[in-house]
Amino acid sequence: MKVLVTGANGQLGYDVVKELKLRNIEYYGATRNDFDLCDFTGTEKFIIAYHPDVVIHCAAYTAVDKAEDEKELCKAVNVDATENIAKICKKIDAKMMYISTDYVFDGEKDSYYEIDDEPNPINVYGQTKLEGERAVQEILDKYFIVRISWVFGDHGNNFVKTMLRLGKEKKELSVVDDQIGSPTYTADLAKLLVDMIQTDKYGIYHATNEGECSWAEFAEEIFKAAGMEVKVNRITSSEYPTKAKRPKNSMMSKENLIRNGFKTLQSWHKSIIEFVEHK
């Protein structure tokens, strides 16, 4: 099996490449030095030359607030480039894995989002990721769409690293407490993604670490795991306005993972401890 990973320098791509290497699966970790996602001809030339059996498409425009001002660029990367890659996968009969997000939902539901719940994005980033999902579904039969949320890993910037940095500088922090979701540790997720591509159990999946919390609870757990005494003041979203609106509820059901025999990820509490120990 030959696997091409886009966005190999990104937070998730980095750990996916690491996992493929660990399992002795032939892979190529592509970065923007290899091809420009927005250049269809260059992308096609590169992918056809490598001729993978699977493309794990981790590369994306992920600057959620910036996307509100850079709509065209966000669309070019998350929609047009995804559509291009899906067409190339179709041409060479390769499987495609597309990494999506909880932001395809509006967050108004009171319980877990199921894979077939109607998406209704409330920001530009979420809208483009949804359009990317739809392009993959329209073009391919052999696809995995994996929705994740609140991502953190050893490589790249994320909420956990920000909290650890701020916790060294301040004795108390204000963190939003009315948005609920599940953190996703890229080292745990990478194992699942590599398991998944070795099957033909195609479709949409939700994959986050087990359990849920608010951002404030997440922060408290980070400080606890790191042995840092930092007071977390719980505030509302309206007290911490952002350019892009965030869903209040990002909890996603893992039912489809379980139904297809995939192992769910460990609890987010355990993943935080592991992450902090690696630092």
N, C-alpha and C positions, 0 to 999 in steps of 0.2 A: 504493500500500500504506500502511495506517495501522497503527501499532504502539503498543500500550500497554505500558509498562514499570512493573512494581510495584517498590517498594523503590528508587526512583531516587536516593535520598540515600545508599544503601548502597555498599559497596566495589565490587561488580560492576555494580549498576544504574547507578551514576555513569558508568562507562566504556562501558556499552552505549548510554546516551543520547548520550554524546559521539560514538560511532561512527555512530549513526543520523543525527545532525546533520551529521557530516562527509560522509555519502553522500546528503544531501538527501532522506532518507526521512521522511515525515510521522510524527511520534511525539508521545506525551504521557508525560512522566516523572512517574508518580504517587508521592506520599509519603503519610504518615499524616495529613497535613492535608487530603487529598482524600477519603479514606474509611478507615474502620477495618476492617481485614481480618476481624475477628471479628464484624462486623455484616453479615450476609448481605444484608439489604434495601438498606442504603446502598451496599454494594459492587456489587450488581446494578444499582442505579439509575445509578451512575456509569459502569460499563462499558457498559451498554446505550445510554446517552446518547452516549458517545464512539463507540461501535460500531466497534472496531478489527477489522482482518483477522487480527491476531496479538496474543496476550498473552504477553509474556516475564515470567514470574513469578520475579523475583529476591528479593522480600521473604521473609524467613524468620526464625524464632527460631534464633539461631546460638550462643548462650552455652552451650557444651557442658557445662561443669561445673555451671553454675547450673540447667540443665535437670533435673538429678537431683533437685533440690528443687522445681522449678516444672513438674512433669510436666503438669498440666492446661493451663497457659498455653502450654507448648511444643506440646502436642497441638492446642490451639485454633488456633494460628498455622500450624503445619506440616502438619496433617492436615485439620482442618475447613475452614479458609479455602481451602486448595488444592482440596478437593472442591467447595466453593462456586464457585470461579473456573472449574473444569472444567465444571460444570453451566451456567454463564453462557456459556462458550465454545461449548458444545454448542447452546445456544439461539440464538446469533447466527451459528453456523457459522464460528467463528474458530479458527485454529490456536492451540495452546498450547505454550509451551516452559516446562518445569519444571526448575529447577536443583536437582540432588541432590548426593550426596556419597559419598566412599569409605567413610564410616562405616556404610554399609548392609552392609558385609562385616565378618567377625570378625577378619581379619588372620592367620588360621592357615595360609593357603595358602603354599606355597613359591615359587610363580611368579606371573605376572601374572593378575589377575582378568579374566575375559572377561565380556561383557555378560549372558550367560545363566547364569553361575555362581550358585548358590543364595545369596541374601543371608542374613546371620545377624548382625544388629546386636548390639553388646555394651554399648551405652549408650542412654539415653532419646532423645537427639538423633537418633542413627542410626535408631532404631526409628520415630520420627515421620516422618523423611524417607522411609523405606521405605513407610510407610503412605500418605504423600502420593503417592509413585510409583504405588502400586497403585490409588489413587482415580482418578488421571489415566488409567491404562490401562483401568480398568473403564468410565469414562464416555465417553472420546473415542477416535476413530480417528486424528484429525489432531493428533498430539502428538509432541514431542521431549522426551525425558528425558535431561538431560546431567549426568553425574556428574563432579564436580571435587574437587580436594583441595589442602590447604596453600595457601590463597588469599592473595595479596598484591596491593596496588595503591596508587596515589597517594592515594586517598581513603579515609579510615577507618583503624582500627588493625589491625595485623597483626604477624606474627613478625619480618619484615624491619625494620620501623620500631622495634620493641622492641629488637632487637639493635643497631641503629645508635644508639639512645638510651643503652642500657646500656654500649655500647662506648666512649662518651664519658666515662662515669662510672667504669668499672672496667677494670683491665688484664687480668683473667682472669674467665672465666665457665664455669659447669658446664652442659652441654647434653646432653640424652638422645641416645644413639647406637644404641639397639636398636629404633627404629621407623623403617621405610624407606618412602619414598613419593616423590611427584613434586610440586614446587611448581607453582602455577598463577598466572600473571601476568594480572590482569584486562584489561589493555590488549590483550594477545594474544588472550585468550579472547573478548573482545567482538567482534573481527573475525570469528572463526569463527561465533559465534552469529548475527550479522547475515547472514552467508553462508547459514547453515543455514535460517533462517526464510523465505528467498526460494526454497526448494525444497519438494518434497513427499516428501522422503526421510525419512519419519517413523521413529520407533523410539527405542531406548536407545543412548546414546553415552557413551564415556569421553573426557574432554577435559582434558588437563593439558599442561604444557610437557614436551618430550622429555627423557628421562634420569631418573635417580632418585638419591636420596641419603638419608642419615639426617639428623635435625635438627641434629646436631653438624656434619656436613659442610656442610649448608646455611648454618649460622652462620659457619663458616670462610670459605666463599665470599663471603658478605656482607661480612665484614671485609676480605677481599682486594680486592674490587671497590671498597670505600670507602677503601682505603689505610690501614686502621687496624690497629695492632699490638695485637691482643687474643688472649690465649691461651685456647683452648677446651679445657676438661677434659671428656672423654667419660664420661658416666655412664649407668647403666641406668635403666629406667622405675621400678624398685622404689626407686631412690635419689631419685626425684622423683615421689612419689605425687600423683595428682590424683583428684578426686572421681569423675569419669567415666573409665572404662577406655578406652584408645585401642587401635586395631588395630596389631599389630606390623608387618604388611605391608599397605601401601596401594597397591601398584603395580597399575595398571589398563591393560589392553591397549587400544590405539587401533585395533585391526583393523577395527572397524565404520566408523570415520571414513574409513580408507583405502579400504575396500571400496566406500563410497558416493561416492568422488571428492573428499572434503574434504581440505584441506591440514592436516597436523598442525602443532602450534605449535612455534616455535623452541625450542632447548635452554634449559633453566632457567638455565644459566650465562650465556647471552647476555641473557636477560631481567633477571637481577640487575644486570648491568652497565648496561643501559638504564635500569632503575629508579633506580639510584644516581646516574646522570648527570642524571636529571630533578630530583633533590632539590636 
